[in-house]
Structures are given as C-alpha cells and as structure tokens.
C-alpha cells in the first residue's frame, strides 16, 4: 500500500507536465496573436474569413480530406514544398488565427493545399454572347427536310426562313394556269356528249351476246 501513493503521484505528474508543455505554454505564447499590418496600417494580414470559407471548411471536414491532404508548408530544410510552388515561405502560427479548427492534416498522400485559393484561382468562364447557332435554311426554299420526314402525330416543324420570304402566288396567277391533271386527261360524265374532234366510241367487247332463247 505504501508504494501506491508514489505511483499515482508519478502518473499524475506525467500527465500534468505533458498538459502544461503541450497546451498551456503554446497557448500562452501564440494563442493571442493578432493580425499584423504595415507601417501605414493598410496591408493587414490575415483577414477574417468569409462565410463561403466556413462552408467550404465544413465540407472539407465532412468528406475526410484531412486524411489525404495537408495545409502546412514545410521549411526548405525539411521538404521541397517551396520548390514545388506550394508557398513562398513556411507556414507560421499567425496564418491560422481565424481558423477554428485548424486542418493541418493527418498525412500527406496528395499535394499540400495551403492557400489553394491564391495558387489556383477559378477561371471566369463566360457563355457565348449569341447563344446557340441558328438553324440552317432549307436549300429548296420550302419546308425543311425534318418536317417532311416527321411521323404522323408529331409536332409541326416551322418552315425555314427562306420559305417565309418567298412570295405566295396571287389568285389571278392561279386562275390563269390550269391544273395539269385536268388538261392531260379530261373526265366526261356518262350523260354528256363527247368533245368535238374525239373519235366515236367503238363497240364494247368482252360482253356476252343475248341468246335466241332469251329473245
């Protein structure tokens, strides 16, 4: 029983010294850092983060990106992060004063993404001013081939711009030009006389003559 007291005191002292050395002293040294500025007080660094940054940090944590990427540029004597272009200097404690929590990274399986917004800015992609290309005009000046080949019951296809611009024939022109089908083969009714100059109709063939018994 006499040896339990020194054992518990040793365990407590170990945890106490670890807590003081890893938590209290670092927080006392760098836990109250403020943004720095130049002599004129205009160039302030770092700036408070926006709401979009906070939403992105939550997505970053939810997807587990901390297990593959780091956000800490190492010194040139420890790694080649500066030569790779991941930063101009090593990371400092002041860089993280507005981040809660700080995603330093568990391991680095991919590239370091410290200050990735400045290293790889998003491209401003603007749409084409004219929108989509206009439909091609029909070469025949009439209805487009899509309207001719459309199945029954389908929506009607608008005519091409060339068909809208072509003038429609006037009623006088339609009356002056008879239909070619009527000029080629005139049709006569059974009770009317044949037209002038037409040959007399011949005897009908293919009909049976009446028998003497029937007469």
N, CA and C atoms as a LAMMPS dump frame, in Angstrom:
ITEM: TIMESTEP
0
ITEM: NUMBER OF ATOMS
645
ITEM: BOX BOUNDS ff ff ff
-5.0000000000000000e+02 5.0000000000000000e+02
-5.0000000000000000e+02 5.0000000000000000e+02
-5.0000000000000000e+02 5.0000000000000000e+02
ITEM: ATOMS id mol type element x y z
1 1 1 N 0.818 -1.21 0
2 1 2 C 0 0 0
3 1 3 C 0.85 1.258 0
4 2 1 N 2.079 1.159 0.609
5 2 2 C 2.912 2.354 0.651
6 2 3 C 3.419 2.75 -0.726
7 3 1 N 3.516 1.783 -1.628
8 3 2 C 4.022 2.113 -2.956
9 3 3 C 2.984 2.658 -3.918
10 4 1 N 1.684 2.648 -3.546
11 4 2 C 0.644 3.155 -4.446
12 4 3 C 0.649 4.672 -4.534
13 5 1 N 0.952 5.332 -3.42
14 5 2 C 0.939 6.806 -3.434
15 5 3 C 2.002 7.364 -4.381
16 6 1 N 3.25 6.91 -4.305
17 6 2 C 4.215 7.413 -5.29
18 6 3 C 3.852 7.063 -6.733
19 7 1 N 3.204 5.909 -6.93
20 7 2 C 2.804 5.53 -8.289
21 7 3 C 1.757 6.486 -8.849
22 8 1 N 0.742 6.799 -8.054
23 8 2 C -0.296 7.725 -8.508
24 8 3 C 0.265 9.132 -8.694
25 9 1 N 1.177 9.528 -7.793
26 9 2 C 1.787 10.851 -7.952
27 9 3 C 2.627 10.916 -9.224
28 10 1 N 3.315 9.831 -9.53
29 10 2 C 4.103 9.819 -10.762
30 10 3 C 3.238 9.881 -12.013
31 11 1 N 2.115 9.135 -11.998
32 11 2 C 1.202 9.174 -13.15
33 11 3 C 0.583 10.561 -13.299
34 12 1 N 0.172 11.145 -12.169
35 12 2 C -0.434 12.48 -12.226
36 12 3 C 0.583 13.514 -12.688
37 13 1 N 1.813 13.428 -12.189
38 13 2 C 2.826 14.388 -12.605
39 13 3 C 3.158 14.273 -14.085
40 14 1 N 3.158 13.034 -14.598
41 14 2 C 3.433 12.855 -16.035
42 14 3 C 2.371 13.524 -16.898
43 15 1 N 1.106 13.292 -16.58
44 15 2 C 0.028 13.915 -17.35
45 15 3 C 0 15.427 -17.158
46 16 1 N 0.323 15.888 -15.936
47 16 2 C 0.293 17.329 -15.669
48 16 3 C 1.391 18.046 -16.446
49 17 1 N 2.59 17.52 -16.419
50 17 2 C 3.676 18.16 -17.161
51 17 3 C 3.421 18.104 -18.676
52 18 1 N 2.828 17.006 -19.141
53 18 2 C 2.501 16.928 -20.575
54 18 3 C 1.451 17.959 -20.955
55 19 1 N 0.453 18.13 -20.118
56 19 2 C -0.605 19.099 -20.415
57 19 3 C -0.065 20.519 -20.397
58 20 1 N 0.804 20.816 -19.435
59 20 2 C 1.374 22.165 -19.366
60 20 3 C 2.28 22.427 -20.564
61 21 1 N 3.09 21.435 -20.936
62 21 2 C 4.037 21.66 -22.025
63 21 3 C 3.399 21.682 -23.407
64 22 1 N 2.315 20.931 -23.604
65 22 2 C 1.703 20.84 -24.929
66 22 3 C 0.487 21.738 -25.116
67 23 1 N -0.083 22.235 -24.032
68 23 2 C -1.312 23.022 -24.148
69 23 3 C -1.162 24.419 -23.563
70 24 1 N -0.735 24.514 -22.34
71 24 2 C -0.721 25.816 -21.665
72 24 3 C 0.348 26.734 -22.248
73 25 1 N 1.562 26.247 -22.333
74 25 2 C 2.638 27.108 -22.837
75 25 3 C 2.432 27.529 -24.301
76 26 1 N 2.079 26.625 -25.242
77 26 2 C 1.813 27.1 -26.604
78 26 3 C 0.664 28.101 -26.683
79 27 1 N -0.383 27.887 -25.894
80 27 2 C -1.482 28.845 -25.916
81 27 3 C -1.065 30.19 -25.329
82 28 1 N -0.183 30.176 -24.372
83 28 2 C 0.294 31.426 -23.793
84 28 3 C 1.216 32.171 -24.761
85 29 1 N 1.955 31.435 -25.573
86 29 2 C 2.886 32.074 -26.497
87 29 3 C 2.2 32.56 -27.783
88 30 1 N 1.415 31.697 -28.396
89 30 2 C 0.86 32.036 -29.713
90 30 3 C -0.671 32.002 -29.737
91 31 1 N -1.294 31.868 -28.579
92 31 2 C -2.747 31.785 -28.563
93 31 3 C -3.449 33.11 -28.691
94 32 1 N -2.759 34.213 -28.554
95 32 2 C -3.379 35.54 -28.608
96 32 3 C -2.708 36.413 -29.669
97 33 1 N -2.353 35.818 -30.769
98 33 2 C -1.755 36.589 -31.852
99 33 3 C -2.819 37.421 -32.556
100 34 1 N -2.421 38.583 -33.03
101 34 2 C -3.307 39.488 -33.748
102 34 3 C -2.815 39.658 -35.177
103 35 1 N -3.689 40.063 -36.088
104 35 2 C -3.226 40.331 -37.463
105 35 3 C -2.183 41.441 -37.48
106 36 1 N -1.225 41.304 -38.356
107 36 2 C -0.18 42.309 -38.492
108 36 3 C -0.444 43.163 -39.726
109 37 1 N 0.131 44.351 -39.742
110 37 2 C -0.053 45.286 -40.853
111 37 3 C 1.248 46.025 -41.086
112 38 1 N 1.276 46.784 -42.169
113 38 2 C 2.472 47.562 -42.47
114 38 3 C 2.481 48.844 -41.641
115 39 1 N 3.431 49.727 -41.937
116 39 2 C 3.564 50.954 -41.155
117 39 3 C 2.358 51.87 -41.324
118 40 1 N 1.748 51.854 -42.493
119 40 2 C 0.588 52.706 -42.727
120 40 3 C -0.707 52.086 -42.213
121 41 1 N -0.669 50.822 -41.862
122 41 2 C -1.859 50.158 -41.346
123 41 3 C -2.862 49.764 -42.403
124 42 1 N -2.422 49.604 -43.639
125 42 2 C -3.345 49.265 -44.723
126 42 3 C -3.274 47.785 -45.095
127 43 1 N -2.085 47.252 -45.222
128 43 2 C -1.917 45.852 -45.625
129 43 3 C -2.025 44.967 -44.385
130 44 1 N -3.228 44.508 -44.1
131 44 2 C -3.492 43.722 -42.893
132 44 3 C -3.503 42.247 -43.266
133 45 1 N -2.773 41.458 -42.5
134 45 2 C -2.727 40.01 -42.73
135 45 3 C -2.713 39.299 -41.382
136 46 1 N -3.499 38.222 -41.271
137 46 2 C -4.505 37.723 -42.223
138 46 3 C -5.848 38.415 -42.043
139 47 1 N -6.71 38.248 -43.025
140 47 2 C -8.039 38.831 -42.98
141 47 3 C -9.037 37.814 -42.427
142 48 1 N -10.105 38.285 -41.797
143 48 2 C -11.147 37.335 -41.358
144 48 3 C -11.747 36.587 -42.543
145 49 1 N -12.063 35.34 -42.332
146 49 2 C -12.577 34.505 -43.41
147 49 3 C -14.057 34.798 -43.651
148 50 1 N -14.483 34.577 -44.891
149 50 2 C -15.866 34.815 -45.283
150 50 3 C -16.733 33.605 -44.948
151 51 1 N -18.042 33.785 -45.133
152 51 2 C -18.955 32.674 -44.896
153 51 3 C -18.757 31.531 -45.869
154 52 1 N -18.363 31.836 -47.107
155 52 2 C -18.093 30.782 -48.079
156 52 3 C -16.916 29.919 -47.628
157 53 1 N -15.919 30.546 -47.004
158 53 2 C -14.784 29.779 -46.483
159 53 3 C -15.235 28.846 -45.367
160 54 1 N -16.121 29.315 -44.517
161 54 2 C -16.603 28.472 -43.424
162 54 3 C -17.402 27.29 -43.954
163 55 1 N -18.236 27.515 -44.978
164 55 2 C -18.99 26.406 -45.56
165 55 3 C -18.064 25.405 -46.238
166 56 1 N -17.041 25.907 -46.922
167 56 2 C -16.074 25.003 -47.538
168 56 3 C -15.292 24.204 -46.517
169 57 1 N -14.996 24.813 -45.354
170 57 2 C -14.281 24.084 -44.301
171 57 3 C -15.13 22.951 -43.74
172 58 1 N -16.438 23.174 -43.641
173 58 2 C -17.31 22.099 -43.151
174 58 3 C -17.387 20.949 -44.153
175 59 1 N -17.445 21.274 -45.432
176 59 2 C -17.441 20.22 -46.452
177 59 3 C -16.099 19.487 -46.454
178 60 1 N -15.017 20.227 -46.274
179 60 2 C -13.674 19.635 -46.221
180 60 3 C -13.566 18.642 -45.07
181 61 1 N -14.127 18.993 -43.931
182 61 2 C -14.073 18.096 -42.778
183 61 3 C -15.022 16.916 -42.936
184 62 1 N -16.202 17.153 -43.523
185 62 2 C -17.177 16.07 -43.664
186 62 3 C -16.702 15.006 -44.643
187 63 1 N -15.983 15.396 -45.685
188 63 2 C -15.505 14.437 -46.682
189 63 3 C -14.205 13.747 -46.278
190 64 1 N -13.638 14.106 -45.142
191 64 2 C -12.417 13.445 -44.686
192 64 3 C -11.186 13.811 -45.488
193 65 1 N -11.151 15.026 -46.057
194 65 2 C -9.987 15.431 -46.857
195 65 3 C -8.728 15.589 -46.009
196 66 1 N -8.91 15.706 -44.699
197 66 2 C -7.761 15.884 -43.812
198 66 3 C -6.875 14.64 -43.776
199 67 1 N -7.413 13.488 -44.172
200 67 2 C -6.636 12.247 -44.13
201 67 3 C -5.694 12.098 -45.321
202 68 1 N -5.855 12.895 -46.364
203 68 2 C -5.009 12.769 -47.56
204 68 3 C -4.254 14.048 -47.899
205 69 1 N -4.719 15.2 -47.428
206 69 2 C -4.097 16.477 -47.775
207 69 3 C -3.721 17.223 -46.494
208 70 1 N -2.689 18.013 -46.613
209 70 2 C -2.245 18.853 -45.506
210 70 3 C -2.379 20.32 -45.896
211 71 1 N -2.365 21.177 -44.893
212 71 2 C -2.394 22.624 -45.103
213 71 3 C -1.267 23.262 -44.297
214 72 1 N -0.08 22.815 -44.576
215 72 2 C 1.089 23.282 -43.842
216 72 3 C 2.306 23.195 -44.754
217 73 1 N 2.832 24.343 -45.15
218 73 2 C 4.028 24.392 -45.991
219 73 3 C 5.25 24.212 -45.092
220 74 1 N 6.014 23.189 -45.352
221 74 2 C 7.161 22.88 -44.514
222 74 3 C 8.367 23.722 -44.916
223 75 1 N 9.33 23.767 -44.017
224 75 2 C 10.547 24.537 -44.285
225 75 3 C 11.367 23.86 -45.373
226 76 1 N 12.255 24.64 -45.987
227 76 2 C 13.04 24.106 -47.102
228 76 3 C 14.031 23.038 -46.657
229 77 1 N 14.427 23.041 -45.404
230 77 2 C 15.35 22.002 -44.939
231 77 3 C 14.629 20.7 -44.598
232 78 1 N 13.302 20.721 -44.507
233 78 2 C 12.543 19.52 -44.164
234 78 3 C 11.859 18.892 -45.364
235 79 1 N 11.496 19.682 -46.356
236 79 2 C 10.787 19.155 -47.531
237 79 3 C 10.982 20.131 -48.682
238 80 1 N 10.493 19.744 -49.848
239 80 2 C 10.611 20.573 -51.057
240 80 3 C 9.299 21.285 -51.38
241 81 1 N 8.549 21.68 -50.348
242 81 2 C 7.255 22.312 -50.594
243 81 3 C 7.401 23.656 -51.296
244 82 1 N 8.397 24.436 -50.923
245 82 2 C 8.585 25.753 -51.543
246 82 3 C 9.046 25.6 -52.987
247 83 1 N 9.893 24.62 -53.272
248 83 2 C 10.328 24.396 -54.653
249 83 3 C 9.179 23.904 -55.532
250 84 1 N 8.232 23.199 -54.962
251 84 2 C 7.069 22.75 -55.731
252 84 3 C 6.085 23.877 -56.018
253 85 1 N 6.279 25.022 -55.404
254 85 2 C 5.366 26.136 -55.612
255 85 3 C 4.158 26.116 -54.716
256 86 1 N 4.206 25.387 -53.622
257 86 2 C 3.075 25.319 -52.706
258 86 3 C 3.031 26.504 -51.757
259 87 1 N 4.035 27.346 -51.775
260 87 2 C 4.071 28.531 -50.931
261 87 3 C 5.389 29.252 -51.098
262 88 1 N 5.395 30.537 -50.712
263 88 2 C 6.62 31.33 -50.799
264 88 3 C 7.47 31.228 -49.539
265 89 1 N 6.885 30.739 -48.464
266 89 2 C 7.591 30.606 -47.185
267 89 3 C 6.946 29.468 -46.409
268 90 1 N 7.55 29.126 -45.317
269 90 2 C 6.979 28.097 -44.455
270 90 3 C 5.77 28.665 -43.711
271 91 1 N 4.883 27.793 -43.315
272 91 2 C 3.691 28.229 -42.592
273 91 3 C 4.067 28.714 -41.197
274 92 1 N 3.313 29.702 -40.706
275 92 2 C 3.549 30.297 -39.396
276 92 3 C 2.265 30.229 -38.577
277 93 1 N 2.367 30.297 -37.26
278 93 2 C 1.144 30.233 -36.441
279 93 3 C 0.153 31.346 -36.73
280 94 1 N 0.636 32.508 -37.172
281 94 2 C -0.273 33.615 -37.448
282 94 3 C -1.186 33.326 -38.64
283 95 1 N -0.818 32.384 -39.485
284 95 2 C -1.652 32.07 -40.65
285 95 3 C -2.979 31.428 -40.269
286 96 1 N -3.092 30.909 -39.059
287 96 2 C -4.269 30.123 -38.683
288 96 3 C -5.093 30.767 -37.568
289 97 1 N -4.914 32.051 -37.31
290 97 2 C -5.586 32.643 -36.142
291 97 3 C -7.093 32.774 -36.348
292 98 1 N -7.571 32.747 -37.585
293 98 2 C -9.009 32.85 -37.845
294 98 3 C -9.633 31.504 -38.222
295 99 1 N -8.92 30.419 -38.045
296 99 2 C -9.44 29.098 -38.405
297 99 3 C -9.72 28.296 -37.141
298 100 1 N -10.94 27.843 -37.022
299 100 2 C -11.354 27.003 -35.901
300 100 3 C -12.226 25.873 -36.437
301 101 1 N -11.749 24.628 -36.439
302 101 2 C -10.404 24.175 -36.069
303 101 3 C -9.43 24.339 -37.228
304 102 1 N -8.172 24.076 -36.944
305 102 2 C -7.119 24.18 -37.952
306 102 3 C -6.887 22.798 -38.55
307 103 1 N -6.996 22.698 -39.877
308 103 2 C -6.822 21.419 -40.571
309 103 3 C -5.381 21.301 -41.069
310 104 1 N -4.464 20.999 -40.157
311 104 2 C -3.074 20.827 -40.568
312 104 3 C -2.875 19.564 -41.388
313 105 1 N -3.692 18.548 -41.18
314 105 2 C -3.591 17.319 -41.949
315 105 3 C -3.057 16.173 -41.119
316 106 1 N -3.63 15.011 -41.341
317 106 2 C -3.156 13.807 -40.637
318 106 3 C -1.979 13.178 -41.36
319 107 1 N -2.056 13.104 -42.692
320 107 2 C -0.953 12.627 -43.518
321 107 3 C -1.052 13.306 -44.876
322 108 1 N 0.002 13.21 -45.648
323 108 2 C 0.039 13.862 -46.96
324 108 3 C 0.174 12.794 -48.035
325 109 1 N -0.969 12.386 -48.578
326 109 2 C -0.974 11.471 -49.717
327 109 3 C -1.102 12.225 -51.035
328 110 1 N -1.671 13.407 -51.002
329 110 2 C -1.764 14.273 -52.173
330 110 3 C -0.933 15.518 -51.945
331 111 1 N -1.171 16.536 -52.76
332 111 2 C -0.403 17.762 -52.613
333 111 3 C -0.92 18.585 -51.436
334 112 1 N -0.091 19.488 -50.966
335 112 2 C -0.491 20.395 -49.908
336 112 3 C -1.398 21.47 -50.504
337 113 1 N -2.472 21.774 -49.819
338 113 2 C -3.44 22.739 -50.345
339 113 3 C -3.517 23.972 -49.462
340 114 1 N -2.416 24.357 -48.843
341 114 2 C -2.391 25.588 -48.075
342 114 3 C -2.535 26.782 -49.02
343 115 1 N -3.514 27.633 -48.742
344 115 2 C -3.772 28.83 -49.557
345 115 3 C -4.002 28.457 -51.016
346 116 1 N -4.82 27.417 -51.233
347 116 2 C -5.059 26.935 -52.589
348 116 3 C -5.858 27.936 -53.409
349 117 1 N -6.623 28.799 -52.75
350 117 2 C -7.409 29.782 -53.494
351 117 3 C -6.547 30.789 -54.227
352 118 1 N -5.392 31.148 -53.686
353 118 2 C -4.493 32.08 -54.362
354 118 3 C -3.599 31.381 -55.373
355 119 1 N -3.292 30.101 -55.147
356 119 2 C -2.419 29.377 -56.069
357 119 3 C -3.136 28.941 -57.327
358 120 1 N -4.385 28.558 -57.224
359 120 2 C -5.142 28.074 -58.388
360 120 3 C -6.482 28.788 -58.426
361 121 1 N -6.512 30.038 -58.884
362 121 2 C -7.793 30.759 -58.927
363 121 3 C -8.725 30.148 -59.945
364 122 1 N -10.015 30.247 -59.68
365 122 2 C -11.021 29.703 -60.594
366 122 3 C -11.096 30.562 -61.839
367 123 1 N -11.248 29.914 -63
368 123 2 C -11.349 30.629 -64.261
369 123 3 C -12.746 31.213 -64.41
370 124 1 N -12.785 32.457 -64.919
371 124 2 C -14.058 33.12 -65.155
372 124 3 C -14.555 32.712 -66.526
373 125 1 N -15.367 31.666 -66.569
374 125 2 C -15.903 31.168 -67.835
375 125 3 C -17.174 31.923 -68.154
376 126 1 N -17.202 32.642 -69.297
377 126 2 C -18.372 33.401 -69.72
378 126 3 C -19.022 32.696 -70.891
379 127 1 N -20.367 32.625 -70.928
380 127 2 C -21.032 31.96 -72.05
381 127 3 C -20.915 32.761 -73.325
382 128 1 N -21.178 32.112 -74.448
383 128 2 C -21.127 32.776 -75.746
384 128 3 C -22.2 33.839 -75.819
385 129 1 N -21.914 35.029 -76.418
386 129 2 C -22.91 36.107 -76.436
387 129 3 C -24.124 35.785 -77.263
388 130 1 N -23.987 35.004 -78.339
389 130 2 C -25.102 34.757 -79.235
390 130 3 C -25.925 33.548 -78.879
391 131 1 N -25.559 32.815 -77.85
392 131 2 C -26.292 31.614 -77.505
393 131 3 C -26.017 30.501 -78.492
394 132 1 N -27.035 29.717 -78.818
395 132 2 C -26.886 28.606 -79.746
396 132 3 C -26.861 29.076 -81.18
397 133 1 N -26.399 28.206 -82.088
398 133 2 C -26.324 28.542 -83.504
399 133 3 C -27.717 28.522 -84.111
400 134 1 N -28.037 29.453 -85.059
401 134 2 C -29.357 29.454 -85.684
402 134 3 C -29.522 28.248 -86.583
403 135 1 N -30.764 27.797 -86.807
404 135 2 C -30.982 26.643 -87.688
405 135 3 C -30.658 26.98 -89.125
406 136 1 N -30.112 25.989 -89.851
407 136 2 C -29.734 26.198 -91.246
408 136 3 C -30.978 26.256 -92.117
409 137 1 N -30.937 27.121 -93.142
410 137 2 C -32.062 27.274 -94.046
411 137 3 C -32.13 26.105 -95.007
412 138 1 N -33.35 25.782 -95.449
413 138 2 C -33.534 24.68 -96.387
414 138 3 C -33.061 25.091 -97.768
415 139 1 N -32.306 24.267 -98.506
416 139 2 C -31.805 24.675 -99.819
417 139 3 C -32.901 24.821 -100.859
418 140 1 N -34.031 24.12 -100.738
419 140 2 C -35.082 24.203 -101.747
420 140 3 C -36.002 25.382 -101.542
421 141 1 N -35.858 26.104 -100.446
422 141 2 C -36.702 27.258 -100.219
423 141 3 C -38.057 26.894 -99.668
424 142 1 N -38.341 25.637 -99.391
425 142 2 C -39.63 25.239 -98.865
426 142 3 C -39.511 24.769 -97.439
427 143 1 N -40.321 23.799 -97.139
428 143 2 C -40.295 23.26 -95.79
429 143 3 C -39.017 22.463 -95.578
430 144 1 N -38.505 22.518 -94.386
431 144 2 C -37.256 21.827 -94.092
432 144 3 C -37.443 20.324 -94.199
433 145 1 N -36.358 19.571 -94.475
434 145 2 C -36.476 18.101 -94.579
435 145 3 C -36.965 17.454 -93.304
436 146 1 N -36.724 18.081 -92.152
437 146 2 C -37.192 17.487 -90.901
438 146 3 C -38.711 17.45 -90.842
439 147 1 N -39.373 18.479 -91.454
440 147 2 C -40.831 18.497 -91.451
441 147 3 C -41.392 17.459 -92.402
442 148 1 N -40.683 17.177 -93.511
443 148 2 C -41.173 16.189 -94.464
444 148 3 C -41.072 14.776 -93.92
445 149 1 N -40.024 14.513 -93.149
446 149 2 C -39.814 13.163 -92.635
447 149 3 C -40.401 12.957 -91.252
448 150 1 N -41.144 13.932 -90.729
449 150 2 C -41.707 13.793 -89.394
450 150 3 C -42.86 12.819 -89.427
451 151 1 N -42.983 11.94 -88.451
452 151 2 C -44.092 10.978 -88.425
453 151 3 C -45.399 11.662 -88.082
454 152 1 N -46.499 10.926 -88.329
455 152 2 C -47.806 11.461 -88.019
456 152 3 C -47.975 11.574 -86.516
457 153 1 N -48.638 12.645 -86.109
458 153 2 C -48.839 12.885 -84.688
459 153 3 C -47.732 13.679 -84.045
460 154 1 N -46.641 13.923 -84.787
461 154 2 C -45.552 14.694 -84.21
462 154 3 C -45.876 16.17 -84.309
463 155 1 N -45.144 16.972 -83.523
464 155 2 C -45.368 18.41 -83.539
465 155 3 C -44.927 18.976 -84.873
466 156 1 N -45.667 19.943 -85.413
467 156 2 C -45.282 20.522 -86.703
468 156 3 C -43.995 21.302 -86.581
469 157 1 N -43.187 21.215 -87.619
470 157 2 C -41.907 21.902 -87.668
471 157 3 C -42.091 23.199 -88.424
472 158 1 N -41.57 24.268 -87.871
473 158 2 C -41.712 25.562 -88.523
474 158 3 C -40.935 25.579 -89.824
475 159 1 N -41.468 26.331 -90.787
476 159 2 C -40.81 26.438 -92.085
477 159 3 C -39.535 27.234 -91.961
478 160 1 N -38.648 27.037 -92.91
479 160 2 C -37.37 27.715 -92.892
480 160 3 C -37.553 29.191 -93.206
481 161 1 N -36.578 30.042 -92.817
482 161 2 C -36.701 31.473 -93.117
483 161 3 C -36.831 31.759 -94.607
484 162 1 N -36.233 30.929 -95.495
485 162 2 C -36.343 31.188 -96.928
486 162 3 C -37.766 30.987 -97.422
487 163 1 N -38.502 30.046 -96.796
488 163 2 C -39.882 29.82 -97.215
489 163 3 C -40.774 30.974 -96.803
490 164 1 N -40.456 31.602 -95.642
491 164 2 C -41.245 32.742 -95.224
492 164 3 C -41.033 33.942 -96.14
493 165 1 N -39.848 34.08 -96.724
494 165 2 C -39.556 35.22 -97.569
495 165 3 C -40.047 35.045 -98.995
496 166 1 N -40.325 33.807 -99.482
497 166 2 C -40.763 33.598 -100.859
498 166 3 C -42.195 34.064 -101.015
499 167 1 N -42.533 34.877 -102.077
500 167 2 C -43.891 35.407 -102.257
501 167 3 C -44.845 34.301 -102.663
502 168 1 N -46.075 34.367 -102.127
503 168 2 C -47.112 33.394 -102.478
504 168 3 C -47.793 33.82 -103.769
505 169 1 N -48.218 32.881 -104.628
506 169 2 C -48.859 33.243 -105.901
507 169 3 C -50.201 33.918 -105.667
508 170 1 N -50.492 34.915 -106.538
509 170 2 C -51.742 35.666 -106.435
510 170 3 C -52.894 34.845 -106.986
511 171 1 N -54.181 35.185 -106.654
512 171 2 C -55.326 34.442 -107.202
513 171 3 C -55.415 34.52 -108.716
514 172 1 N -55.016 35.671 -109.327
515 172 2 C -55.073 35.782 -110.789
516 172 3 C -54.114 34.817 -111.455
517 173 1 N -52.957 34.639 -110.878
518 173 2 C -51.993 33.696 -111.449
519 173 3 C -52.489 32.271 -111.341
520 174 1 N -53.141 31.952 -110.221
521 174 2 C -53.68 30.603 -110.072
522 174 3 C -54.799 30.327 -111.068
523 175 1 N -55.638 31.343 -111.389
524 175 2 C -56.716 31.139 -112.358
525 175 3 C -56.197 31.031 -113.778
526 176 1 N -55.113 31.739 -114.117
527 176 2 C -54.581 31.724 -115.481
528 176 3 C -53.884 30.422 -115.806
529 177 1 N -53.351 29.741 -114.839
530 177 2 C -52.641 28.486 -115.099
531 177 3 C -53.518 27.331 -114.667
532 178 1 N -54.136 26.576 -115.652
533 178 2 C -54.997 25.45 -115.273
534 178 3 C -54.186 24.314 -114.69
535 179 1 N -54.86 23.481 -113.992
536 179 2 C -54.2 22.324 -113.383
537 179 3 C -53.724 21.377 -114.456
538 180 1 N -52.508 20.872 -114.404
539 180 2 C -52.001 19.976 -115.453
540 180 3 C -52.752 18.669 -115.517
541 181 1 N -53.299 18.207 -114.426
542 181 2 C -54.023 16.931 -114.458
543 181 3 C -55.312 17.057 -115.246
544 182 1 N -55.991 18.231 -115.133
545 182 2 C -57.236 18.422 -115.875
546 182 3 C -56.982 18.561 -117.357
547 183 1 N -55.867 19.184 -117.774
548 183 2 C -55.568 19.343 -119.199
549 183 3 C -55.119 18.043 -119.823
550 184 1 N -54.513 17.191 -119.1
551 184 2 C -53.986 15.955 -119.681
552 184 3 C -55.07 14.924 -119.902
553 185 1 N -55.945 14.755 -118.95
554 185 2 C -56.97 13.708 -119.075
555 185 3 C -58.313 14.272 -118.656
556 186 1 N -59.11 14.832 -119.614
557 186 2 C -60.429 15.347 -119.246
558 186 3 C -61.354 14.205 -118.907
559 187 1 N -62.2 14.436 -117.958
560 187 2 C -63.155 13.434 -117.493
561 187 3 C -64.547 13.882 -117.898
562 188 1 N -65.294 13.03 -118.576
563 188 2 C -66.651 13.339 -119.027
564 188 3 C -67.63 12.521 -118.238
565 189 1 N -68.775 13.103 -118.03
566 189 2 C -69.831 12.393 -117.306
567 189 3 C -70.521 11.417 -118.226
568 190 1 N -71.23 10.442 -117.699
569 190 2 C -71.87 9.438 -118.572
570 190 3 C -72.929 10.025 -119.495
571 191 1 N -73.672 11.048 -119.115
572 191 2 C -74.737 11.587 -119.944
573 191 3 C -74.338 12.679 -120.888
574 192 1 N -73.128 13.141 -120.845
575 192 2 C -72.699 14.254 -121.697
576 192 3 C -72.138 13.721 -122.994
577 193 1 N -72.147 14.593 -124.02
578 193 2 C -71.627 14.223 -125.342
579 193 3 C -70.13 14.316 -125.341
580 194 1 N -69.488 13.505 -126.202
581 194 2 C -68.017 13.571 -126.261
582 194 3 C -67.569 14.89 -126.833
583 195 1 N -66.427 15.34 -126.504
584 195 2 C -65.932 16.613 -127.03
585 195 3 C -65.702 16.543 -128.526
586 196 1 N -65.696 17.763 -129.143
587 196 2 C -65.519 17.846 -130.592
588 196 3 C -64.143 17.367 -130.973
589 197 1 N -64.097 16.602 -132.131
590 197 2 C -62.811 16.086 -132.608
591 197 3 C -62.425 14.784 -131.99
592 198 1 N -63.217 14.274 -131.068
593 198 2 C -62.879 12.998 -130.432
594 198 3 C -63.417 11.864 -131.263
595 199 1 N -62.74 10.739 -131.445
596 199 2 C -63.216 9.602 -132.242
597 199 3 C -64.424 8.967 -131.587
598 200 1 N -65.353 8.425 -132.424
599 200 2 C -66.545 7.786 -131.857
600 200 3 C -66.155 6.565 -131.057
601 201 1 N -66.902 6.311 -130.045
602 201 2 C -66.559 5.143 -129.216
603 201 3 C -66.8 3.867 -129.968
604 202 1 N -65.931 2.924 -129.855
605 202 2 C -66.035 1.632 -130.526
606 202 3 C -66.985 0.701 -129.807
607 203 1 N -67.268 -0.425 -130.433
608 203 2 C -68.157 -1.395 -129.776
609 203 3 C -67.505 -1.973 -128.535
610 204 1 N -68.349 -2.209 -127.607
611 204 2 C -67.869 -2.775 -126.347
612 204 3 C -67.546 -4.235 -126.54
613 205 1 N -66.46 -4.619 -126.057
614 205 2 C -66.013 -6.014 -126.141
615 205 3 C -66.02 -6.628 -124.77
616 206 1 N -66.031 -7.94 -124.813
617 206 2 C -65.976 -8.648 -123.536
618 206 3 C -67.345 -8.884 -122.951
619 207 1 N -68.473 -8.539 -123.709
620 207 2 C -69.815 -8.765 -123.179
621 207 3 C -70.461 -9.906 -123.95
622 208 1 N -71.165 -10.75 -123.316
623 208 2 C -71.833 -11.887 -123.979
624 208 3 C -73.068 -11.412 -124.741
625 209 1 N -73.262 -11.925 -125.995
626 209 2 C -74.435 -11.565 -126.813
627 209 3 C -75.641 -12.339 -126.324
628 210 1 N -76.844 -11.73 -126.465
629 210 2 C -78.034 -12.439 -125.983
630 210 3 C -78.304 -13.669 -126.816
631 211 1 N -78.728 -14.729 -126.209
632 211 2 C -79.023 -15.992 -126.904
633 211 3 C -80.396 -15.923 -127.547
634 212 1 N -80.687 -16.721 -128.634
635 212 2 C -82.017 -16.718 -129.266
636 212 3 C -83.085 -17.148 -128.311
637 213 1 N -82.759 -17.98 -127.376
638 213 2 C -83.791 -18.412 -126.442
639 213 3 C -84.255 -17.273 -125.577
640 214 1 N -83.298 -16.42 -125.22
641 214 2 C -83.674 -15.276 -124.395
642 214 3 C -84.503 -14.302 -125.17
643 215 1 N -84.286 -14.187 -126.565
644 215 2 C -85.08 -13.271 -127.371
645 215 3 C -86.477 -13.827 -127.539
